């Protein structure tokens, strides 16, 4: 294989590998139950201690989630909650939550 052909093959392989990382990932979604640990409405974040969420491949963990500030209404640390979360662009987002 000549130098030009080798270079073209290497570039083609690199582009093929890049497509795997650039293609948008579908949002994964799962439900769980847990306890509110912290609320940061200014940052739009909530910290939940929860059991495993199989759909998101999460073990039992305490994790900070992004959340729409409107969903925080009436929630306080210590509340037991049920929620639905999504993994979007590498971040976890609460899309529904209730006591």
C-alpha positions, 0 to 999 in steps of 0.5 A: 500500500502506498503512502497516499493509500495508507493515509486515505485509509487512516482518514476514512477509519478516523471519520468512521469512528468520529461518526459514532461519537458525533451522532446524537444519542437518544435520551434514555429514560427511567423511573425511580424512588428516593429521598430529596437531599438538597435543592438548588433552585438557582442552579436548577438542580436537585440531589436525590438519594435513590435505589437502582434505576435499571433503564439508566444503568444507575446503581443505588446512589446519591446523584445531582440531577438537573430539573426545571425549577417549576417542578421543585414547587412544594419539595423539601429535603427529606421528602420521599419522591417518585420520579422519572429521569432522562440521560440527555447529552451525558447529563441526568435530568428529572422530567417528572417528580411527585411526593 
